[in-house]
Amino acid sequence: MNCQDVAVKQEKKLKFRPIGDRILVRVRQEAETVVNGILIPDNAVERPLLGEVVAVGNGIVKDGERIPLDIKVGDVIAFGKYCGNEVKVSGEALLLLIESEVQGCYYQD
């Protein structure tokens, strides 16, 4: 293996595919909060409850039949404040949720 081969391997980005009824979400970041001219630090600001779905699992198998998820890639969802697990994919922090943790899905009429 030469130096060029090593450089090519390091450039590959990690990929992540949720399993079962799991959903990978990019959490929407809120703008910096200023109250009466005082900047509130990030750790004092509540975590946003909205996110964009990046990837979804194939669904769960029940009674020998696969049940697909109601949520699809690109949906904007609402979820509970303490739900999910944070995972890093290609250096980006994403949230891994179970479908039952999703409270709703935003859509346009």
C-alpha positions in Angstrom: 0.0 0.0 0.0 1.4 3.4 -0.9 0.8 6.8 0.5 -1.8 7.6 -2.1 -3.9 4.6 -1.2 -4.0 5.6 2.4 -5.1 9.2 1.5 -8.0 7.8 -0.6 -9.2 5.5 2.3 -9.2 8.4 4.8 -11.4 10.5 2.5 -14.3 8.0 2.5 -17.2 9.2 4.6 -19.0 7.0 7.1 -22.5 5.9 6.2 -25.2 5.0 8.6 -28.4 3.0 8.1 -30.9 2.8 10.9 -32.2 -0.7 11.7 -35.9 -1.6 12.4 -38.0 1.2 13.6 -35.1 3.6 14.2 -34.9 7.1 12.6 -31.8 9.3 12.1 -32.6 13.0 12.6 -30.6 16.2 12.0 -31.7 18.4 14.9 -32.7 22.0 13.9 -30.5 24.5 15.6 -32.2 27.5 17.1 -30.6 31.0 16.7 -28.6 32.4 19.6 -30.9 33.6 22.4 -30.6 37.1 23.7 -32.6 38.3 26.7 -32.5 42.0 27.6 -29.1 42.3 25.8 -27.6 39.3 27.7 -26.4 36.4 25.5 -27.6 33.1 27.0 -24.9 30.3 26.7 -25.7 27.2 24.7 -25.8 24.9 27.7 -28.6 27.0 29.3 -30.8 26.9 26.1 -33.3 24.1 25.9 -32.7 21.6 23.1 -34.8 22.1 20.0 -37.7 19.7 19.6 -37.7 19.7 15.8 -35.6 17.9 13.3 -35.3 16.8 9.7 -35.3 13.0 9.0 -32.1 12.0 7.3 -32.6 8.2 7.2 -35.2 5.6 8.3 -35.0 1.9 9.0 -37.0 -0.8 7.2 -39.6 -1.1 9.9 -40.4 -3.9 12.4 -41.4 -7.5 11.7 -44.7 -8.4 13.5 -46.3 -11.8 12.9 -43.9 -12.6 10.1 -44.9 -9.4 8.2 -42.7 -6.3 7.9 -44.5 -3.1 8.9 -42.9 0.0 7.3 -42.5 3.3 9.1 -45.0 6.2 8.7 -42.1 8.6 8.5 -39.9 9.2 5.4 -36.6 10.9 4.6 -37.1 14.7 4.4 -40.0 14.9 6.9 -39.8 17.5 9.7 -40.7 15.9 13.0 -41.4 16.9 16.6 -39.9 14.7 19.4 -39.7 14.7 23.1 -37.1 16.7 25.0 -35.1 13.7 26.4 -35.7 11.2 23.5 -33.1 9.5 21.4 -29.3 8.9 21.4 -26.7 11.2 19.8 -24.5 9.5 17.2 -21.7 11.0 15.1 -21.8 10.2 11.4 -19.0 11.7 9.2 -18.2 14.2 12.0 -21.8 15.4 12.2 -23.8 14.9 15.4 -27.2 13.4 14.6 -30.0 12.0 16.8 -31.2 8.4 16.6 -34.8 8.0 17.6 -37.3 5.1 17.8 -40.5 5.7 15.8 -42.6 5.7 19.0 -40.6 8.7 20.3 -41.8 10.9 17.5 -44.8 13.0 18.5 -45.8 14.4 15.1 -44.8 15.2 11.6 -45.1 18.7 10.0 -46.6 19.0 6.5 -48.1 21.7 4.2 -51.7 21.7 3.0 
